[in-house]
Amino acid sequence: MKQPTIHPSAFVAPNATVLGDVQIGARSSVWFGAVIRGDEAPIRIGDETSVQDNCTFHGDQGKGTTVGNRVTVGHNAVVHAATVGDDCIIGMGAIILSGATVGKNCIVGAGAVIKENDTIPDNSLVLGIPATVVRQLTDKERERIKQNAHVYVDLAQTYSV
């Protein structure tokens, strides 16, 4: 099994599990209890991305998981063999299933379930089970996503000292 590649500026909590073909980018953070399993397929996490407590990332028989830059993945979320674009917030307890793609600048609401192979367009607010696009994000909301990412970059640095 391949070994993870974790950027030296990234923070991985001591009880997080990161194994297999995993790459974690600069200033990213993987918080307590998170599980990132690159045993079946590659997992790629961009720069300044926060994978919060008890999240699960996994692939599916050769279908990897890719999460872009400046993404905040809320507590207990699951990203399974899916792609998340840059500058997104994935709400607490959200589930993104195999083959799904979330565009850039999106907010996926807490508890939402994005079905297999669904495609969420850029700049979308997505809510519900199954998840549906309710509207496009405002400029202010898109800016808030980036600000949110930087909050976790700063917080992770306090743990890395």
GROMACS elastic network, one bead per residue, 0.5 to 0.9 nm:
[ bonds ]
;  ai    aj funct       b0    kb
    1    19     6  0.85793   500
    1    20     6  0.56941   500
    1    21     6  0.74486   500
    1    38     6  0.88752   500
    1    39     6  0.68837   500
    2    19     6  0.80086   500
    2    21     6  0.51009   500
    2    22     6  0.81855   500
    2    38     6  0.83105   500
    2    39     6  0.80011   500
    3    19     6  0.64767   500
    3    21     6  0.58958   500
    3    22     6  0.72324   500
    3    38     6  0.89166   500
    4    18     6  0.69014   500
    4    19     6  0.58733   500
    4    20     6  0.55974   500
    4    21     6  0.55093   500
    4    23     6  0.58796   500
    4    24     6  0.79696   500
    4    38     6  0.81334   500
    5    21     6  0.78403   500
    5    22     6  0.60890   500
    5    24     6  0.63661   500
    5    25     6  0.86351   500
    6     9     6  0.83025   500
    6    10     6  0.66586   500
    6    11     6  0.86981   500
    6    12     6  0.86339   500
    6    22     6  0.78401   500
    6    23     6  0.57781   500
    6    25     6  0.66532   500
    6    26     6  0.81281   500
    7    10     6  0.53949   500
    7    11     6  0.86706   500
    7    23     6  0.79095   500
    7    24     6  0.60144   500
    7    25     6  0.54085   500
    7    26     6  0.52652   500
    7    27     6  0.76458   500
    7    28     6  0.82400   500
    8    11     6  0.81112   500
    8    25     6  0.87599   500
    8    26     6  0.71878   500
    8    27     6  0.82647   500
    9    25     6  0.82126   500
    9    26     6  0.54377   500
    9    27     6  0.50385   500
    9    28     6  0.74988   500
    9   157     6  0.84552   500
    9   160     6  0.83685   500
   10    24     6  0.72130   500
   10    25     6  0.67691   500
   10    26     6  0.54860   500
   10    29     6  0.56109   500
   10    30     6  0.80998   500
   10    47     6  0.86129   500
   10    48     6  0.83258   500
   10   153     6  0.88345   500
   10   156     6  0.79555   500
   10   157     6  0.85433   500
   10   160     6  0.82799   500
   11    27     6  0.71639   500
   11    28     6  0.63773   500
   11    30     6  0.62187   500
   11    31     6  0.79075   500
   11   156     6  0.59940   500
   11   157     6  0.74653   500
   11   159     6  0.74448   500
   11   160     6  0.61746   500
   12    15     6  0.82948   500
   12    16     6  0.65727   500
   12    17     6  0.86758   500
   12    18     6  0.84363   500
   12    28     6  0.84509   500
   12    29     6  0.57712   500
   12    31     6  0.62179   500
   12    32     6  0.80161   500
   12   156     6  0.87217   500
   12   160     6  0.87092   500
   13    16     6  0.53117   500
   13    17     6  0.86266   500
   13    29     6  0.79768   500
   13    30     6  0.61333   500
   13    31     6  0.51138   500
   13    32     6  0.52251   500
   13    33     6  0.77988   500
   13    34     6  0.84049   500
   13   159     6  0.84235   500
   14    17     6  0.83264   500
   14    31     6  0.84942   500
   14    32     6  0.71433   500
   14    33     6  0.86237   500
   15    31     6  0.82566   500
   15    32     6  0.57042   500
   15    33     6  0.56091   500
   15    34     6  0.78318   500
   16    30     6  0.68948   500
   16    31     6  0.64423   500
   16    32     6  0.53008   500
   16    35     6  0.59517   500
   16    36     6  0.80737   500
   16    53     6  0.84343   500
   16    54     6  0.82206   500
   17    30     6  0.89812   500
   17    32     6  0.89314   500
   17    33     6  0.71592   500
   17    34     6  0.62266   500
   17    36     6  0.60319   500
   17    37     6  0.75834   500
   18    22     6  0.72617   500
   18    30     6  0.87985   500
   18    34     6  0.81586   500
   18    35     6  0.60965   500
   18    37     6  0.60456   500
   18    38     6  0.77527   500
   19    22     6  0.66512   500
   19    35     6  0.84296   500
   19    36     6  0.65052   500
   19    37     6  0.52852   500
   19    38     6  0.57713   500
   19    39     6  0.68272   500
   20    36     6  0.85938   500
   20    37     6  0.62704   500
   20    40     6  0.81697   500
   20    41     6  0.84086   500
   20    42     6  0.77104   500
   20    43     6  0.85420   500
   21    37     6  0.78609   500
   21    39     6  0.64731   500
   21    40     6  0.83813   500
   21    41     6  0.69196   500
   21    43     6  0.63126   500
   21    44     6  0.84648   500
   22    36     6  0.75933   500
   22    37     6  0.74620   500
   22    38     6  0.54243   500
   22    39     6  0.87153   500
   22    41     6  0.88175   500
   22    42     6  0.58375   500
   22    44     6  0.59182   500
   22    45     6  0.78579   500
   23    42     6  0.81175   500
   23    43     6  0.64029   500
   23    44     6  0.50007   500
   23    45     6  0.60393   500
   23    46     6  0.81035   500
   24    27     6  0.88542   500
   24    28     6  0.67974   500
   24    29     6  0.83672   500
   24    30     6  0.88951   500
   24    43     6  0.84476   500
   24    44     6  0.63780   500
   24    46     6  0.62523   500
   24    47     6  0.73914   500
   24    49     6  0.87052   500
   25    28     6  0.57920   500
   25    29     6  0.88541   500
   25    44     6  0.81893   500
   25    45     6  0.59391   500
   25    48     6  0.71002   500
   25    49     6  0.77928   500
   25    69     6  0.82503   500
   26    29     6  0.88581   500
   26    46     6  0.73704   500
   26    48     6  0.62437   500
   26    49     6  0.85517   500
   27    47     6  0.59487   500
   27    49     6  0.74200   500
   27    50     6  0.89115   500
   27   153     6  0.59655   500
   27   154     6  0.88406   500
   27   156     6  0.79610   500
   27   157     6  0.82035   500
   28    45     6  0.79843   500
   28    46     6  0.73258   500
   28    47     6  0.54889   500
   28    50     6  0.56894   500
   28    51     6  0.80324   500
   28    69     6  0.86861   500
   28    70     6  0.82868   500
   28   152     6  0.82781   500
   28   153     6  0.66124   500
   28   156     6  0.79567   500
   29    48     6  0.73753   500
   29    49     6  0.63152   500
   29    51     6  0.60389   500
   29    52     6  0.77615   500
   29   152     6  0.75400   500
   29   153     6  0.72493   500
   29   156     6  0.62385   500
   30    33     6  0.86472   500
   30    34     6  0.65469   500
   30    35     6  0.86851   500
   30    36     6  0.87740   500
   30    49     6  0.84512   500
   30    50     6  0.61140   500
   30    52     6  0.61142   500
   30    53     6  0.76247   500
   30    55     6  0.88226   500
   30   156     6  0.88480   500
   31    34     6  0.59172   500
   31    50     6  0.76667   500
   31    51     6  0.60732   500
   31    54     6  0.75423   500
   31    55     6  0.84052   500
   31    75     6  0.89954   500
   31   156     6  0.87335   500
   32    52     6  0.71334   500
   32    54     6  0.65117   500
   32    55     6  0.89288   500
   33    52     6  0.84168   500
   33    53     6  0.54439   500
   33    55     6  0.73516   500
   34    51     6  0.72031   500
   34    52     6  0.67682   500
   34    53     6  0.53608   500
   34    56     6  0.59579   500
   34    57     6  0.82739   500
   34    75     6  0.86891   500
   34    76     6  0.81318   500
   35    54     6  0.68588   500
   35    55     6  0.61956   500
   35    57     6  0.63096   500
   35    58     6  0.82334   500
   36    43     6  0.75556   500
   36    55     6  0.80170   500
   36    56     6  0.58877   500
   36    58     6  0.61900   500
   37    40     6  0.76917   500
   37    41     6  0.82889   500
   37    42     6  0.83975   500
   37    43     6  0.73987   500
   37    56     6  0.79043   500
   37    57     6  0.61883   500
   37    58     6  0.50676   500
   37    59     6  0.73675   500
   38    41     6  0.53490   500
   38    42     6  0.50900   500
   38    43     6  0.54872   500
   38    57     6  0.82192   500
   38    58     6  0.62988   500
   38    59     6  0.66158   500
   38    64     6  0.80264   500
   38    65     6  0.87052   500
   39    42     6  0.74882   500
   39    58     6  0.80252   500
   39    59     6  0.77364   500
   40    58     6  0.77269   500
   40    59     6  0.57806   500
   40    60     6  0.60813   500
   40    61     6  0.54320   500
   40    62     6  0.61345   500
   40    63     6  0.80576   500
   40    64     6  0.80165   500
   41    58     6  0.75568   500
   41    60     6  0.62949   500
   41    61     6  0.62574   500
   41    63     6  0.57383   500
   41    65     6  0.76235   500
   41    81     6  0.81019   500
   42    58     6  0.83809   500
   42    59     6  0.67496   500
   42    62     6  0.76702   500
   42    63     6  0.76239   500
   42    65     6  0.64871   500
   42    66     6  0.81887   500
   43    57     6  0.75341   500
   43    58     6  0.71226   500
   43    59     6  0.70297   500
   43    64     6  0.56559   500
   43    66     6  0.58534   500
   43    67     6  0.81284   500
   43    81     6  0.84630   500
   44    64     6  0.79357   500
   44    65     6  0.62691   500
   44    67     6  0.61566   500
   44    68     6  0.79439   500
   45    48     6  0.89944   500
   45    49     6  0.70045   500
   45    65     6  0.83505   500
   45    66     6  0.60375   500
   45    68     6  0.60394   500
   45    69     6  0.74078   500
   45    71     6  0.89912   500
   46    49     6  0.61343   500
   46    66     6  0.80481   500
   46    67     6  0.61443   500
   46    70     6  0.73634   500
   46    71     6  0.81185   500
   46    86     6  0.82280   500
   47    50     6  0.89892   500
   47    68     6  0.72773   500
   47    70     6  0.63106   500
   47    71     6  0.85154   500
   48    68     6  0.89424   500
   48    69     6  0.58495   500
   48    71     6  0.71760   500
   48    72     6  0.86982   500
   48   149     6  0.64861   500
   48   150     6  0.72254   500
   48   152     6  0.79722   500
   48   153     6  0.60677   500
   49    67     6  0.80304   500
   49    68     6  0.73569   500
   49    69     6  0.56814   500
   49    72     6  0.57951   500
   49    73     6  0.78352   500
   49    87     6  0.88194   500
   49   149     6  0.66108   500
   49   150     6  0.89337   500
   49   152     6  0.80658   500
   49   153     6  0.78320   500
   50    70     6  0.75399   500
   50    71     6  0.62650   500
   50    73     6  0.59743   500
   50    74     6  0.81466   500
   50   149     6  0.70532   500
   50   152     6  0.63880   500
   50   153     6  0.76400   500
   50   156     6  0.88640   500
   51    54     6  0.85222   500
   51    55     6  0.65445   500
   51    56     6  0.87698   500
   51    71     6  0.82192   500
   51    72     6  0.64281   500
   51    73     6  0.50020   500
   51    74     6  0.68809   500
   51    75     6  0.77663   500
   51    77     6  0.87645   500
   52    55     6  0.60518   500
   52    72     6  0.76501   500
   52    73     6  0.59381   500
   52    74     6  0.53892   500
   52    76     6  0.74733   500
   52    77     6  0.82600   500
   52    92     6  0.88697   500
   53    74     6  0.75372   500
   53    76     6  0.64370   500
   53    77     6  0.88162   500
   54    74     6  0.89540   500
   54    75     6  0.58784   500
   54    77     6  0.75074   500
   55    73     6  0.76460   500
   55    74     6  0.74502   500
   55    75     6  0.58224   500
   55    78     6  0.57671   500
   55    79     6  0.80811   500
   55    92     6  0.89137   500
   55    93     6  0.83021   500
   56    76     6  0.71400   500
   56    77     6  0.65020   500
   56    79     6  0.63792   500
   56    80     6  0.78035   500
   57    65     6  0.71818   500
   57    77     6  0.85411   500
   57    78     6  0.59638   500
   57    80     6  0.57372   500
   57    81     6  0.78911   500
   58    64     6  0.74592   500
   58    65     6  0.66358   500
   58    78     6  0.82430   500
   58    79     6  0.67153   500
   58    81     6  0.61094   500
   58    82     6  0.88236   500
   59    62     6  0.69000   500
   59    63     6  0.55538   500
   59    65     6  0.56938   500
   59    79     6  0.85501   500
   59    80     6  0.56359   500
   59    82     6  0.78197   500
   59    98     6  0.79893   500
   60    64     6  0.66409   500
   60    65     6  0.86392   500
   60    80     6  0.72339   500
   60    81     6  0.55517   500
   60    98     6  0.72753   500
   61    64     6  0.81830   500
   61    81     6  0.88552   500
   62    81     6  0.86533   500
   63    80     6  0.89968   500
   63    81     6  0.54315   500
   63    82     6  0.79010   500
   63    98     6  0.79301   500
   63    99     6  0.77059   500
   64    80     6  0.81135   500
   64    82     6  0.68744   500
   64    83     6  0.82619   500
   65    79     6  0.72112   500
   65    80     6  0.64912   500
   65    83     6  0.57223   500
   65    84     6  0.82816   500
   65    98     6  0.87342   500
   65    99     6  0.89511   500
   66    79     6  0.89681   500
   66    81     6  0.78801   500
   66    82     6  0.64965   500
   66    84     6  0.62168   500
   66    85     6  0.80995   500
   67    71     6  0.71698   500
   67    79     6  0.87575   500
   67    82     6  0.81997   500
   67    83     6  0.58462   500
   67    85     6  0.62421   500
   67    86     6  0.73922   500
   68    71     6  0.63007   500
   68    83     6  0.80653   500
   68    84     6  0.59854   500
   68    87     6  0.73038   500
   68    88     6  0.82874   500
   68   104     6  0.83600   500
   69    85     6  0.74708   500
   69    87     6  0.62154   500
   69    88     6  0.84508   500
   69   149     6  0.89872   500
   70    86     6  0.60356   500
   70    88     6  0.69646   500
   70    89     6  0.86964   500
   70   145     6  0.79093   500
   70   146     6  0.63990   500
   70   148     6  0.84450   500
   70   149     6  0.52434   500
   70   150     6  0.77670   500
   71    84     6  0.81374   500
   71    85     6  0.79285   500
   71    86     6  0.61829   500
   71    87     6  0.51299   500
   71    89     6  0.57442   500
   71    90     6  0.76134   500
   71   145     6  0.78913   500
   71   146     6  0.81975   500
   71   148     6  0.87738   500
   71   149     6  0.63897   500
   72    87     6  0.80340   500
   72    88     6  0.64194   500
   72    90     6  0.61388   500
   72    91     6  0.81385   500
   72   145     6  0.80360   500
   72   148     6  0.73971   500
   72   149     6  0.60147   500
   72   152     6  0.81681   500
   73    76     6  0.85644   500
   73    77     6  0.66261   500
   73    78     6  0.87734   500
   73    88     6  0.82129   500
   73    89     6  0.60051   500
   73    91     6  0.64239   500
   73    92     6  0.72992   500
   73    94     6  0.87539   500
   74    77     6  0.58964   500
   74    89     6  0.75057   500
   74    90     6  0.57831   500
   74    93     6  0.69751   500
   74    94     6  0.78777   500
   74   110     6  0.80243   500
   75    91     6  0.75847   500
   75    93     6  0.63025   500
   75    94     6  0.87727   500
   76    91     6  0.89199   500
   76    92     6  0.58720   500
   76    94     6  0.75035   500
   76    95     6  0.88997   500
   77    90     6  0.73836   500
   77    91     6  0.70944   500
   77    92     6  0.55701   500
   77    95     6  0.57549   500
   77    96     6  0.81815   500
   77   110     6  0.85325   500
   77   111     6  0.81174   500
   78    93     6  0.71565   500
   78    94     6  0.63911   500
   78    96     6  0.61617   500
   78    97     6  0.79789   500
   79    82     6  0.61761   500
   79    83     6  0.81758   500
   79    84     6  0.86587   500
   79    94     6  0.83417   500
   79    95     6  0.60790   500
   79    97     6  0.64841   500
   79    98     6  0.80936   500
   80    83     6  0.87220   500
   80    95     6  0.79115   500
   80    96     6  0.61330   500
   80    97     6  0.51935   500
   80    98     6  0.53450   500
   80    99     6  0.81396   500
   80   100     6  0.86738   500
   81    96     6  0.82978   500
   81    97     6  0.67329   500
   81    99     6  0.59531   500
   81   100     6  0.77138   500
   82    96     6  0.66128   500
   82    97     6  0.63349   500
   82    98     6  0.52862   500
   82    99     6  0.50351   500
   82   101     6  0.59378   500
   82   102     6  0.81646   500
   82   116     6  0.86030   500
   82   117     6  0.83837   500
   83    96     6  0.86621   500
   83    98     6  0.88975   500
   83    99     6  0.74905   500
   83   100     6  0.63842   500
   83   102     6  0.61508   500
   83   103     6  0.82333   500
   84    87     6  0.89392   500
   84    88     6  0.74915   500
   84    90     6  0.89566   500
   84    96     6  0.89899   500
   84   100     6  0.84493   500
   84   101     6  0.59482   500
   84   103     6  0.62816   500
   84   104     6  0.72065   500
   84   106     6  0.89308   500
   85    88     6  0.67606   500
   85   101     6  0.78206   500
   85   102     6  0.59395   500
   85   105     6  0.73335   500
   85   106     6  0.81066   500
   85   122     6  0.82790   500
   86   103     6  0.75884   500
   86   105     6  0.64703   500
   86   106     6  0.85513   500
   87   104     6  0.57891   500
   87   106     6  0.70526   500
   87   107     6  0.89376   500
   87   142     6  0.77341   500
   87   145     6  0.61346   500
   87   146     6  0.61787   500
   87   149     6  0.80369   500
   88   102     6  0.84967   500
   88   103     6  0.82085   500
   88   104     6  0.62149   500
   88   105     6  0.50028   500
   88   107     6  0.56668   500
   88   108     6  0.78702   500
   88   123     6  0.88669   500
   88   142     6  0.84025   500
   88   145     6  0.63034   500
   88   146     6  0.82002   500
   88   149     6  0.88971   500
   89   105     6  0.80850   500
   89   106     6  0.64606   500
   89   108     6  0.62152   500
   89   109     6  0.81332   500
   89   145     6  0.64849   500
   89   148     6  0.85117   500
   89   149     6  0.86532   500
   90    93     6  0.85070   500
   90    94     6  0.65468   500
   90    95     6  0.87283   500
   90   106     6  0.81493   500
   90   107     6  0.60042   500
   90   109     6  0.65845   500
   90   110     6  0.72779   500
   90   112     6  0.89291   500
   91    94     6  0.55867   500
   91   107     6  0.73862   500
   91   108     6  0.56380   500
   91   111     6  0.68411   500
   91   112     6  0.77390   500
   92   109     6  0.75689   500
   92   111     6  0.62979   500
   92   112     6  0.87826   500
   93   109     6  0.88046   500
   93   110     6  0.56801   500
   93   112     6  0.74271   500
   93   113     6  0.88864   500
   94   108     6  0.72096   500
   94   109     6  0.69172   500
   94   110     6  0.53603   500
   94   113     6  0.58297   500
   94   114     6  0.80564   500
   95   111     6  0.70585   500
   95   112     6  0.62965   500
   95   114     6  0.62071   500
   95   115     6  0.84122   500
   96    99     6  0.86829   500
   96   100     6  0.65678   500
   96   101     6  0.83956   500
   96   102     6  0.86190   500
   96   112     6  0.82427   500
   96   113     6  0.59898   500
   96   115     6  0.67323   500
   96   116     6  0.76678   500
   97   100     6  0.58923   500
   97   113     6  0.76133   500
   97   114     6  0.60583   500
   97   115     6  0.55110   500
   97   117     6  0.75149   500
   97   118     6  0.85109   500
   98   101     6  0.89063   500
   98   115     6  0.77004   500
   98   117     6  0.63934   500
   98   118     6  0.89249   500
   99   115     6  0.85437   500
   99   116     6  0.54735   500
   99   118     6  0.71775   500
   99   119     6  0.86917   500
  100   114     6  0.69780   500
  100   115     6  0.67562   500
  100   116     6  0.53561   500
  100   119     6  0.57496   500
  100   120     6  0.79928   500
  101   114     6  0.88827   500
  101   117     6  0.71007   500
  101   118     6  0.63468   500
  101   120     6  0.61033   500
  101   121     6  0.84406   500
  102   105     6  0.89415   500
  102   106     6  0.71866   500
  102   108     6  0.86616   500
  102   114     6  0.88399   500
  102   118     6  0.82624   500
  102   119     6  0.60391   500
  102   121     6  0.66883   500
  102   122     6  0.73666   500
  102   124     6  0.88478   500
  103   106     6  0.64292   500
  103   119     6  0.75775   500
  103   120     6  0.56848   500
  103   121     6  0.50784   500
  103   123     6  0.71800   500
  103   124     6  0.79110   500
  104   121     6  0.77215   500
  104   123     6  0.63611   500
  104   124     6  0.84786   500
  105   122     6  0.58122   500
  105   124     6  0.70739   500
  105   137     6  0.78806   500
  105   141     6  0.88699   500
  105   142     6  0.59994   500
  105   145     6  0.75323   500
  106   120     6  0.82698   500
  106   121     6  0.80604   500
  106   122     6  0.61693   500
  106   125     6  0.59047   500
  106   126     6  0.75982   500
  106   136     6  0.85254   500
  106   137     6  0.73485   500
  106   142     6  0.78063   500
  106   145     6  0.84852   500
  107   123     6  0.78940   500
  107   124     6  0.64185   500
  107   126     6  0.61739   500
  107   127     6  0.85774   500
  107   137     6  0.80652   500
  107   141     6  0.88886   500
  107   142     6  0.88452   500
  107   145     6  0.82061   500
  108   111     6  0.85082   500
  108   112     6  0.66025   500
  108   113     6  0.87917   500
  108   114     6  0.87417   500
  108   124     6  0.81125   500
  108   125     6  0.61133   500
  108   127     6  0.61899   500
  108   128     6  0.89807   500
  108   131     6  0.82320   500
  109   112     6  0.55818   500
  109   125     6  0.74101   500
  109   126     6  0.59751   500
  109   127     6  0.50240   500
  109   128     6  0.74203   500
  109   131     6  0.86509   500
  110   127     6  0.76304   500
  110   128     6  0.84500   500
  111   127     6  0.80005   500
  111   128     6  0.71145   500
  111   129     6  0.77787   500
  112   126     6  0.74723   500
  112   127     6  0.54032   500
  112   129     6  0.54962   500
  112   130     6  0.68256   500
  112   131     6  0.54554   500
  112   132     6  0.86928   500
  113   127     6  0.80631   500
  113   128     6  0.66276   500
  113   129     6  0.51887   500
  113   130     6  0.52704   500
  113   131     6  0.52414   500
  113   132     6  0.89928   500
  114   117     6  0.85170   500
  114   118     6  0.66320   500
  114   119     6  0.86548   500
  114   120     6  0.86173   500
  114   126     6  0.87151   500
  114   127     6  0.89778   500
  114   128     6  0.85703   500
  114   129     6  0.75594   500
  114   130     6  0.61007   500
  114   131     6  0.50960   500
  114   132     6  0.80002   500
  115   118     6  0.56446   500
  115   119     6  0.89988   500
  115   129     6  0.87792   500
  115   130     6  0.66031   500
  115   131     6  0.73634   500
  120   123     6  0.88273   500
  120   124     6  0.70558   500
  120   126     6  0.79660   500
  120   132     6  0.83968   500
  120   133     6  0.73585   500
  121   124     6  0.61287   500
  121   133     6  0.84253   500
  122   136     6  0.83704   500
  123   135     6  0.85646   500
  123   136     6  0.54854   500
  123   137     6  0.53212   500
  123   138     6  0.81657   500
  123   142     6  0.76204   500
  124   133     6  0.61302   500
  124   134     6  0.74752   500
  124   135     6  0.59966   500
  124   137     6  0.56416   500
  125   132     6  0.83355   500
  125   133     6  0.57080   500
  125   134     6  0.58007   500
  125   135     6  0.55325   500
  125   136     6  0.59251   500
  125   137     6  0.60790   500
  126   131     6  0.59378   500
  126   132     6  0.53488   500
  126   134     6  0.58938   500
  126   135     6  0.76568   500
  127   130     6  0.79591   500
  127   131     6  0.50378   500
  127   132     6  0.56547   500
  127   133     6  0.66404   500
  127   134     6  0.68484   500
  128   132     6  0.63560   500
  128   133     6  0.89641   500
  129   132     6  0.78064   500
  133   136     6  0.78791   500
  137   140     6  0.80315   500
  137   141     6  0.59388   500
  137   142     6  0.64938   500
  138   141     6  0.51650   500
  138   142     6  0.63461   500
  138   143     6  0.87059   500
  139   142     6  0.51492   500
  139   143     6  0.62595   500
  139   144     6  0.86658   500
  140   143     6  0.51522   500
  140   144     6  0.62231   500
  140   145     6  0.88829   500
  141   145     6  0.64490   500
  142   145     6  0.52858   500
  142   146     6  0.69603   500
  143   146     6  0.53712   500
  143   147     6  0.64162   500
  143   148     6  0.87142   500
  144   148     6  0.59806   500
  144   149     6  0.86127   500
  145   148     6  0.51067   500
  145   149     6  0.64113   500
  145   150     6  0.89482   500
  146   149     6  0.51746   500
  146   150     6  0.65604   500
  146   151     6  0.89664   500
  147   150     6  0.52242   500
  147   151     6  0.65069   500
  148   151     6  0.51949   500
  148   152     6  0.68960   500
  148   153     6  0.89775   500
  149   152     6  0.54930   500
  149   153     6  0.64520   500
  149   154     6  0.89293   500
  150   154     6  0.61954   500
  150   155     6  0.85084   500
  151   154     6  0.53254   500
  151   155     6  0.62122   500
  151   156     6  0.87063   500
  152   156     6  0.59246   500
  152   157     6  0.84829   500
  153   156     6  0.53354   500
  153   157     6  0.64905   500
  154   157     6  0.52445   500
  154   158     6  0.68860   500
  155   158     6  0.53960   500
  155   159     6  0.70463   500
  156   159     6  0.52447   500
  156   160     6  0.63191   500
  157   161     6  0.64988   500
  158   161     6  0.58428   500
